Amino acid sequence: MEKILEEETLLQIVGGVSLSGAIVNAFLSVGKFIFETGQKLGSSFRRISSNQLCPLQ
């Protein structure tokens, strides 16, 4: 049984927003990258300021 909707009814249909796994994974990956970059920069600044660098030979 096929029902054809009127134009007025079609204009009232509202779509929803859904978060897919790929979008959530992309946001988490970006957040993880920013966090790790901050950790590495902080560690580098701390080692430089306390003069605890590995000697180059």
N, CA, C, O and CB atoms as a CASP TS submission, in Angstrom:
PFRMAT TS
TARGET T0000
AUTHOR 0000-0000-0000
METHOD Language model
MODEL 1
PARENT N/A
ATOM      1  N   MET     1       0.846  -1.170   0.000  1.00  0.00           N
ATOM      2  CA  MET     1       0.000   0.000   0.000  1.00  0.00           C
ATOM      3  C   MET     1       0.891   1.232   0.000  1.00  0.00           C
ATOM      4  O   MET     1       1.668   1.445   0.931  1.00  0.00           O
ATOM      5  CB  MET     1      -0.962  -0.001   1.215  1.00  0.00           C
ATOM      6  N   GLU     2       0.778   2.027  -1.030  1.00  0.00           N
ATOM      7  CA  GLU     2       1.625   3.189  -1.207  1.00  0.00           C
ATOM      8  C   GLU     2       0.821   4.441  -0.906  1.00  0.00           C
ATOM      9  O   GLU     2      -0.270   4.636  -1.442  1.00  0.00           O
ATOM     10  CB  GLU     2       2.208   3.239  -2.634  1.00  0.00           C
ATOM     11  N   LYS     3       1.371   5.291  -0.039  1.00  0.00           N
ATOM     12  CA  LYS     3       0.674   6.518   0.328  1.00  0.00           C
ATOM     13  C   LYS     3       1.470   7.703  -0.189  1.00  0.00           C
ATOM     14  O   LYS     3       2.662   7.816   0.095  1.00  0.00           O
ATOM     15  CB  LYS     3       0.471   6.614   1.866  1.00  0.00           C
ATOM     16  N   ILE     4       0.837   8.578  -0.933  1.00  0.00           N
ATOM     17  CA  ILE     4       1.487   9.769  -1.469  1.00  0.00           C
ATOM     18  C   ILE     4       1.165  10.932  -0.542  1.00  0.00           C
ATOM     19  O   ILE     4       0.002  11.212  -0.251  1.00  0.00           O
ATOM     20  CB  ILE     4       1.024  10.068  -2.939  1.00  0.00           C
ATOM     21  N   LEU     5       2.231  11.611  -0.078  1.00  0.00           N
ATOM     22  CA  LEU     5       2.059  12.717   0.861  1.00  0.00           C
ATOM     23  C   LEU     5       1.764  14.012   0.116  1.00  0.00           C
ATOM     24  O   LEU     5       2.253  14.239  -0.990  1.00  0.00           O
ATOM     25  CB  LEU     5       3.308  12.881   1.738  1.00  0.00           C
ATOM     26  N   GLU     6       0.968  14.839   0.738  1.00  0.00           N
ATOM     27  CA  GLU     6       0.653  16.163   0.188  1.00  0.00           C
ATOM     28  C   GLU     6       1.870  17.074   0.346  1.00  0.00           C
ATOM     29  O   GLU     6       2.741  16.806   1.174  1.00  0.00           O
ATOM     30  CB  GLU     6      -0.598  16.784   0.896  1.00  0.00           C
ATOM     31  N   GLU     7       1.934  18.137  -0.434  1.00  0.00           N
ATOM     32  CA  GLU     7       3.062  19.062  -0.377  1.00  0.00           C
ATOM     33  C   GLU     7       3.155  19.734   0.993  1.00  0.00           C
ATOM     34  O   GLU     7       4.255  19.940   1.506  1.00  0.00           O
ATOM     35  CB  GLU     7       2.936  20.121  -1.476  1.00  0.00           C
ATOM     36  N   GLU     8       2.022  20.074   1.583  1.00  0.00           N
ATOM     37  CA  GLU     8       2.031  20.706   2.907  1.00  0.00           C
ATOM     38  C   GLU     8       2.604  19.763   3.960  1.00  0.00           C
ATOM     39  O   GLU     8       3.334  20.198   4.850  1.00  0.00           O
ATOM     40  CB  GLU     8       0.611  21.138   3.305  1.00  0.00           C
ATOM     41  N   THR     9       2.281  18.496   3.864  1.00  0.00           N
ATOM     42  CA  THR     9       2.806  17.509   4.804  1.00  0.00           C
ATOM     43  C   THR     9       4.309  17.346   4.625  1.00  0.00           C
ATOM     44  O   THR     9       5.036  17.203   5.608  1.00  0.00           O
ATOM     45  CB  THR     9       2.100  16.159   4.620  1.00  0.00           C
ATOM     46  N   LEU    10       4.780  17.366   3.389  1.00  0.00           N
ATOM     47  CA  LEU    10       6.214  17.231   3.128  1.00  0.00           C
ATOM     48  C   LEU    10       7.000  18.412   3.689  1.00  0.00           C
ATOM     49  O   LEU    10       8.133  18.242   4.139  1.00  0.00           O
ATOM     50  CB  LEU    10       6.467  17.105   1.627  1.00  0.00           C
ATOM     51  N   LEU    11       6.412  19.600   3.667  1.00  0.00           N
ATOM     52  CA  LEU    11       7.093  20.785   4.199  1.00  0.00           C
ATOM     53  C   LEU    11       7.204  20.752   5.716  1.00  0.00           C
ATOM     54  O   LEU    11       8.048  21.450   6.278  1.00  0.00           O
ATOM     55  CB  LEU    11       6.362  22.043   3.771  1.00  0.00           C
ATOM     56  N   GLN    12       6.383  19.966   6.390  1.00  0.00           N
ATOM     57  CA  GLN    12       6.395  19.892   7.849  1.00  0.00           C
ATOM     58  C   GLN    12       7.399  18.875   8.381  1.00  0.00           C
ATOM     59  O   GLN    12       7.653  18.835   9.585  1.00  0.00           O
ATOM     60  CB  GLN    12       5.016  19.548   8.354  1.00  0.00           C
ATOM     61  N   ILE    13       7.970  18.060   7.512  1.00  0.00           N
ATOM     62  CA  ILE    13       8.923  17.036   7.949  1.00  0.00           C
ATOM     63  C   ILE    13      10.233  17.708   8.334  1.00  0.00           C
ATOM     64  O   ILE    13      10.785  18.496   7.565  1.00  0.00           O
ATOM     65  CB  ILE    13       9.156  15.970   6.833  1.00  0.00           C
ATOM     66  N   VAL    14      10.723  17.396   9.516  1.00  0.00           N
ATOM     67  CA  VAL    14      11.964  17.971  10.023  1.00  0.00           C
ATOM     68  C   VAL    14      12.948  16.836  10.241  1.00  0.00           C
ATOM     69  O   VAL    14      12.622  15.842  10.888  1.00  0.00           O
ATOM     70  CB  VAL    14      11.728  18.778  11.344  1.00  0.00           C
ATOM     71  N   GLY    15      14.159  16.982   9.699  1.00  0.00           N
ATOM     72  CA  GLY    15      15.192  15.961   9.863  1.00  0.00           C
ATOM     73  C   GLY    15      15.914  16.108  11.191  1.00  0.00           C
ATOM     74  O   GLY    15      15.881  17.168  11.816  1.00  0.00           O
ATOM     75  N   GLY    16      16.547  15.066  11.602  1.00  0.00           N
ATOM     76  CA  GLY    16      17.280  15.092  12.863  1.00  0.00           C
ATOM     77  C   GLY    16      18.779  15.085  12.638  1.00  0.00           C
ATOM     78  O   GLY    16      19.258  14.898  11.520  1.00  0.00           O
ATOM     79  N   VAL    17      19.493  15.288  13.697  1.00  0.00           N
ATOM     80  CA  VAL    17      20.952  15.272  13.654  1.00  0.00           C
ATOM     81  C   VAL    17      21.417  14.003  14.348  1.00  0.00           C
ATOM     82  O   VAL    17      20.979  13.690  15.456  1.00  0.00           O
ATOM     83  CB  VAL    17      21.568  16.550  14.328  1.00  0.00           C
ATOM     84  N   SER    18      22.292  13.293  13.697  1.00  0.00           N
ATOM     85  CA  SER    18      22.837  12.092  14.335  1.00  0.00           C
ATOM     86  C   SER    18      24.353  12.127  14.253  1.00  0.00           C
ATOM     87  O   SER    18      24.923  12.541  13.243  1.00  0.00           O
ATOM     88  CB  SER    18      22.282  10.802  13.669  1.00  0.00           C
ATOM     89  N   LEU    19      24.985  11.700  15.297  1.00  0.00           N
ATOM     90  CA  LEU    19      26.437  11.617  15.322  1.00  0.00           C
ATOM     91  C   LEU    19      26.848  10.207  14.955  1.00  0.00           C
ATOM     92  O   LEU    19      26.482   9.243  15.628  1.00  0.00           O
ATOM     93  CB  LEU    19      27.002  12.016  16.707  1.00  0.00           C
ATOM     94  N   SER    20      27.598  10.098  13.900  1.00  0.00           N
ATOM     95  CA  SER    20      28.055   8.779  13.517  1.00  0.00           C
ATOM     96  C   SER    20      29.366   8.474  14.247  1.00  0.00           C
ATOM     97  O   SER    20      30.004   9.364  14.809  1.00  0.00           O
ATOM     98  CB  SER    20      28.235   8.682  11.978  1.00  0.00           C
ATOM     99  N   GLY    21      29.736   7.239  14.224  1.00  0.00           N
ATOM    100  CA  GLY    21      30.968   6.825  14.886  1.00  0.00           C
ATOM    101  C   GLY    21      32.193   7.470  14.277  1.00  0.00           C
ATOM    102  O   GLY    21      33.160   7.759  14.983  1.00  0.00           O
ATOM    103  N   ALA    22      32.166   7.700  12.976  1.00  0.00           N
ATOM    104  CA  ALA    22      33.317   8.314  12.308  1.00  0.00           C
ATOM    105  C   ALA    22      33.527   9.750  12.773  1.00  0.00           C
ATOM    106  O   ALA    22      34.664  10.182  12.961  1.00  0.00           O
ATOM    107  CB  ALA    22      33.131   8.280  10.789  1.00  0.00           C
ATOM    108  N   ILE    23      32.441  10.486  12.958  1.00  0.00           N
ATOM    109  CA  ILE    23      32.555  11.877  13.404  1.00  0.00           C
ATOM    110  C   ILE    23      33.076  11.932  14.836  1.00  0.00           C
ATOM    111  O   ILE    23      33.950  12.741  15.147  1.00  0.00           O
ATOM    112  CB  ILE    23      31.192  12.597  13.301  1.00  0.00           C
ATOM    113  N   VAL    24      32.553  11.092  15.697  1.00  0.00           N
ATOM    114  CA  VAL    24      33.005  11.055  17.089  1.00  0.00           C
ATOM    115  C   VAL    24      34.473  10.661  17.147  1.00  0.00           C
ATOM    116  O   VAL    24      35.240  11.245  17.911  1.00  0.00           O
ATOM    117  CB  VAL    24      32.150  10.073  17.920  1.00  0.00           C
ATOM    118  N   ASN    25      34.868   9.683  16.354  1.00  0.00           N
ATOM    119  CA  ASN    25      36.258   9.240  16.325  1.00  0.00           C
ATOM    120  C   ASN    25      37.179  10.355  15.828  1.00  0.00           C
ATOM    121  O   ASN    25      38.287  10.509  16.343  1.00  0.00           O
ATOM    122  CB  ASN    25      36.402   8.000  15.436  1.00  0.00           C
ATOM    123  N   ALA    26      36.743  11.127  14.843  1.00  0.00           N
ATOM    124  CA  ALA    26      37.560  12.224  14.331  1.00  0.00           C
ATOM    125  C   ALA    26      37.773  13.286  15.405  1.00  0.00           C
ATOM    126  O   ALA    26      38.890  13.774  15.576  1.00  0.00           O
ATOM    127  CB  ALA    26      36.906  12.848  13.090  1.00  0.00           C
ATOM    128  N   PHE    27      36.710  13.652  16.134  1.00  0.00           N
ATOM    129  CA  PHE    27      36.856  14.642  17.205  1.00  0.00           C
ATOM    130  C   PHE    27      37.768  14.132  18.312  1.00  0.00           C
ATOM    131  O   PHE    27      38.585  14.885  18.843  1.00  0.00           O
ATOM    132  CB  PHE    27      35.488  15.005  17.785  1.00  0.00           C
ATOM    133  N   LEU    28      37.635  12.872  18.659  1.00  0.00           N
ATOM    134  CA  LEU    28      38.496  12.316  19.704  1.00  0.00           C
ATOM    135  C   LEU    28      39.954  12.273  19.257  1.00  0.00           C
ATOM    136  O   LEU    28      40.859  12.522  20.053  1.00  0.00           O
ATOM    137  CB  LEU    28      38.026  10.910  20.089  1.00  0.00           C
ATOM    138  N   SER    29      40.179  11.958  17.987  1.00  0.00           N
ATOM    139  CA  SER    29      41.545  11.927  17.468  1.00  0.00           C
ATOM    140  C   SER    29      42.178  13.310  17.506  1.00  0.00           C
ATOM    141  O   SER    29      43.345  13.449  17.871  1.00  0.00           O
ATOM    142  CB  SER    29      41.562  11.383  16.041  1.00  0.00           C
ATOM    143  N   VAL    30      41.419  14.328  17.134  1.00  0.00           N
ATOM    144  CA  VAL    30      41.939  15.702  17.178  1.00  0.00           C
ATOM    145  C   VAL    30      42.227  16.100  18.622  1.00  0.00           C
ATOM    146  O   VAL    30      43.263  16.703  18.900  1.00  0.00           O
ATOM    147  CB  VAL    30      40.932  16.697  16.532  1.00  0.00           C
ATOM    148  N   GLY    31      41.335  15.775  19.531  1.00  0.00           N
ATOM    149  CA  GLY    31      41.557  16.094  20.941  1.00  0.00           C
ATOM    150  C   GLY    31      42.779  15.393  21.504  1.00  0.00           C
ATOM    151  O   GLY    31      43.550  15.983  22.260  1.00  0.00           O
ATOM    152  N   LYS    32      42.950  14.139  21.135  1.00  0.00           N
ATOM    153  CA  LYS    32      44.115  13.378  21.598  1.00  0.00           C
ATOM    154  C   LYS    32      45.404  13.977  21.039  1.00  0.00           C
ATOM    155  O   LYS    32      46.408  14.069  21.746  1.00  0.00           O
ATOM    156  CB  LYS    32      43.994  11.893  21.186  1.00  0.00           C
ATOM    157  N   PHE    33      45.375  14.385  19.770  1.00  0.00           N
ATOM    158  CA  PHE    33      46.554  15.003  19.154  1.00  0.00           C
ATOM    159  C   PHE    33      46.931  16.294  19.864  1.00  0.00           C
ATOM    160  O   PHE    33      48.106  16.525  20.149  1.00  0.00           O
ATOM    161  CB  PHE    33      46.301  15.279  17.670  1.00  0.00           C
ATOM    162  N   ILE    34      45.945  17.137  20.151  1.00  0.00           N
ATOM    163  CA  ILE    34      46.214  18.405  20.843  1.00  0.00           C
ATOM    164  C   ILE    34      46.761  18.150  22.242  1.00  0.00           C
ATOM    165  O   ILE    34      47.692  18.830  22.673  1.00  0.00           O
ATOM    166  CB  ILE    34      44.933  19.261  20.924  1.00  0.00           C
ATOM    167  N   PHE    35      46.199  17.183  22.955  1.00  0.00           N
ATOM    168  CA  PHE    35      46.660  16.856  24.308  1.00  0.00           C
ATOM    169  C   PHE    35      48.112  16.367  24.292  1.00  0.00           C
ATOM    170  O   PHE    35      48.931  16.814  25.096  1.00  0.00           O
ATOM    171  CB  PHE    35      45.748  15.786  24.939  1.00  0.00           C
ATOM    172  N   GLU    36      48.425  15.444  23.371  1.00  0.00           N
ATOM    173  CA  GLU    36      49.782  14.902  23.303  1.00  0.00           C
ATOM    174  C   GLU    36      50.792  15.967  22.890  1.00  0.00           C
ATOM    175  O   GLU    36      51.917  15.983  23.390  1.00  0.00           O
ATOM    176  CB  GLU    36      49.833  13.733  22.326  1.00  0.00           C
ATOM    177  N   THR    37      50.395  16.859  21.977  1.00  0.00           N
ATOM    178  CA  THR    37      51.289  17.939  21.570  1.00  0.00           C
ATOM    179  C   THR    37      51.581  18.854  22.754  1.00  0.00           C
ATOM    180  O   THR    37      52.721  19.279  22.938  1.00  0.00           O
ATOM    181  CB  THR    37      50.676  18.745  20.406  1.00  0.00           C
ATOM    182  N   GLY    38      50.579  19.157  23.548  1.00  0.00           N
ATOM    183  CA  GLY    38      50.776  19.981  24.740  1.00  0.00           C
ATOM    184  C   GLY    38      51.697  19.308  25.745  1.00  0.00           C
ATOM    185  O   GLY    38      52.538  19.962  26.361  1.00  0.00           O
ATOM    186  N   GLN    39      51.537  18.001  25.909  1.00  0.00           N
ATOM    187  CA  GLN    39      52.423  17.270  26.829  1.00  0.00           C
ATOM    188  C   GLN    39      53.867  17.338  26.358  1.00  0.00           C
ATOM    189  O   GLN    39      54.769  17.585  27.158  1.00  0.00           O
ATOM    190  CB  GLN    39      51.981  15.801  26.955  1.00  0.00           C
ATOM    191  N   LYS    40      54.093  17.122  25.073  1.00  0.00           N
ATOM    192  CA  LYS    40      55.460  17.127  24.547  1.00  0.00           C
ATOM    193  C   LYS    40      56.094  18.501  24.620  1.00  0.00           C
ATOM    194  O   LYS    40      57.268  18.634  24.965  1.00  0.00           O
ATOM    195  CB  LYS    40      55.474  16.639  23.117  1.00  0.00           C
ATOM    196  N   LEU    41      55.305  19.539  24.290  1.00  0.00           N
ATOM    197  CA  LEU    41      55.844  20.898  24.388  1.00  0.00           C
ATOM    198  C   LEU    41      56.154  21.261  25.839  1.00  0.00           C
ATOM    199  O   LEU    41      57.193  21.858  26.119  1.00  0.00           O
ATOM    200  CB  LEU    41      54.854  21.913  23.792  1.00  0.00           C
ATOM    201  N   GLY    42      55.271  20.907  26.752  1.00  0.00           N
ATOM    202  CA  GLY    42      55.506  21.194  28.168  1.00  0.00           C
ATOM    203  C   GLY    42      56.742  20.486  28.694  1.00  0.00           C
ATOM    204  O   GLY    42      57.527  21.058  29.450  1.00  0.00           O
ATOM    205  N   SER    43      56.902  19.243  28.289  1.00  0.00           N
ATOM    206  CA  SER    43      58.082  18.488  28.712  1.00  0.00           C
ATOM    207  C   SER    43      59.354  19.108  28.139  1.00  0.00           C
ATOM    208  O   SER    43      60.372  19.194  28.827  1.00  0.00           O
ATOM    209  CB  SER    43      57.966  17.017  28.276  1.00  0.00           C
ATOM    210  N   SER    44      59.294  19.537  26.889  1.00  0.00           N
ATOM    211  CA  SER    44      60.477  20.168  26.274  1.00  0.00           C
ATOM    212  C   SER    44      60.824  21.468  26.980  1.00  0.00           C
ATOM    213  O   SER    44      61.994  21.714  27.275  1.00  0.00           O
ATOM    214  CB  SER    44      60.236  20.434  24.774  1.00  0.00           C
ATOM    215  N   PHE    45      59.828  22.309  27.258  1.00  0.00           N
ATOM    216  CA  PHE    45      60.092  23.571  27.959  1.00  0.00           C
ATOM    217  C   PHE    45      60.686  23.316  29.339  1.00  0.00           C
ATOM    218  O   PHE    45      61.604  24.017  29.764  1.00  0.00           O
ATOM    219  CB  PHE    45      58.803  24.396  28.085  1.00  0.00           C
ATOM    220  N   ARG    46      60.158  22.306  30.042  1.00  0.00           N
ATOM    221  CA  ARG    46      60.668  22.006  31.380  1.00  0.00           C
ATOM    222  C   ARG    46      62.118  21.531  31.313  1.00  0.00           C
ATOM    223  O   ARG    46      62.943  21.936  32.132  1.00  0.00           O
ATOM    224  CB  ARG    46      59.791  20.941  32.063  1.00  0.00           C
ATOM    225  N   ARG    47      62.430  20.675  30.343  1.00  0.00           N
ATOM    226  CA  ARG    47      63.807  20.163  30.239  1.00  0.00           C
ATOM    227  C   ARG    47      64.781  21.256  29.830  1.00  0.00           C
ATOM    228  O   ARG    47      65.920  21.280  30.295  1.00  0.00           O
ATOM    229  CB  ARG    47      63.875  19.011  29.233  1.00  0.00           C
ATOM    230  N   ILE    48      64.336  22.171  28.954  1.00  0.00           N
ATOM    231  CA  ILE    48      65.214  23.272  28.541  1.00  0.00           C
ATOM    232  C   ILE    48      65.452  24.230  29.709  1.00  0.00           C
ATOM    233  O   ILE    48      66.580  24.666  29.940  1.00  0.00           O
ATOM    234  CB  ILE    48      64.605  24.034  27.338  1.00  0.00           C
ATOM    235  N   SER    49      64.391  24.554  30.438  1.00  0.00           N
ATOM    236  CA  SER    49      64.535  25.519  31.539  1.00  0.00           C
ATOM    237  C   SER    49      65.348  24.953  32.699  1.00  0.00           C
ATOM    238  O   SER    49      66.017  25.711  33.403  1.00  0.00           O
ATOM    239  CB  SER    49      63.161  25.948  32.041  1.00  0.00           C
ATOM    240  N   SER    50      65.306  23.641  32.914  1.00  0.00           N
ATOM    241  CA  SER    50      66.079  23.056  34.007  1.00  0.00           C
ATOM    242  C   SER    50      67.432  22.531  33.534  1.00  0.00           C
ATOM    243  O   SER    50      68.155  21.898  34.303  1.00  0.00           O
ATOM    244  CB  SER    50      65.292  21.933  34.659  1.00  0.00           C
ATOM    245  N   ASN    51      67.774  22.790  32.277  1.00  0.00           N
ATOM    246  CA  ASN    51      69.064  22.410  31.695  1.00  0.00           C
ATOM    247  C   ASN    51      69.331  20.910  31.820  1.00  0.00           C
ATOM    248  O   ASN    51      70.437  20.501  32.174  1.00  0.00           O
ATOM    249  CB  ASN    51      70.188  23.189  32.365  1.00  0.00           C
ATOM    250  N   GLN    52      68.325  20.099  31.531  1.00  0.00           N
ATOM    251  CA  GLN    52      68.469  18.652  31.581  1.00  0.00           C
ATOM    252  C   GLN    52      68.351  18.054  30.179  1.00  0.00           C
ATOM    253  O   GLN    52      67.545  17.155  29.938  1.00  0.00           O
ATOM    254  CB  GLN    52      67.414  18.039  32.517  1.00  0.00           C
ATOM    255  N   LEU    53      69.161  18.563  29.270  1.00  0.00           N
ATOM    256  CA  LEU    53      69.129  18.092  27.893  1.00  0.00           C
ATOM    257  C   LEU    53      70.149  16.981  27.702  1.00  0.00           C
ATOM    258  O   LEU    53      71.169  16.934  28.390  1.00  0.00           O
ATOM    259  CB  LEU    53      69.399  19.247  26.915  1.00  0.00           C
ATOM    260  N   CYS    54      69.868  16.100  26.772  1.00  0.00           N
ATOM    261  CA  CYS    54      70.803  15.036  26.445  1.00  0.00           C
ATOM    262  C   CYS    54      71.965  15.644  25.649  1.00  0.00           C
ATOM    263  O   CYS    54      71.730  16.424  24.727  1.00  0.00           O
ATOM    264  CB  CYS    54      70.097  13.890  25.638  1.00  0.00           C
ATOM    265  N   PRO    55      73.198  15.306  25.985  1.00  0.00           N
ATOM    266  CA  PRO    55      74.337  15.884  25.276  1.00  0.00           C
ATOM    267  C   PRO    55      74.436  15.302  23.854  1.00  0.00           C
ATOM    268  O   PRO    55      74.200  14.114  23.635  1.00  0.00           O
ATOM    269  CB  PRO    55      75.651  15.625  26.063  1.00  0.00           C
ATOM    270  N   LEU    56      74.785  16.162  22.909  1.00  0.00           N
ATOM    271  CA  LEU    56      74.992  15.716  21.535  1.00  0.00           C
ATOM    272  C   LEU    56      76.460  15.382  21.369  1.00  0.00           C
ATOM    273  O   LEU    56      77.321  16.142  21.811  1.00  0.00           O
ATOM    274  CB  LEU    56      74.539  16.799  20.504  1.00  0.00           C
ATOM    275  N   GLN    57      76.757  14.262  20.740  1.00  0.00           N
ATOM    276  CA  GLN    57      78.159  13.856  20.596  1.00  0.00           C
ATOM    277  C   GLN    57      78.582  13.859  19.172  1.00  0.00           C
ATOM    278  O   GLN    57      79.732  13.542  18.868  1.00  0.00           O
ATOM    279  CB  GLN    57      78.389  12.495  21.181  1.00  0.00           C
TER
END
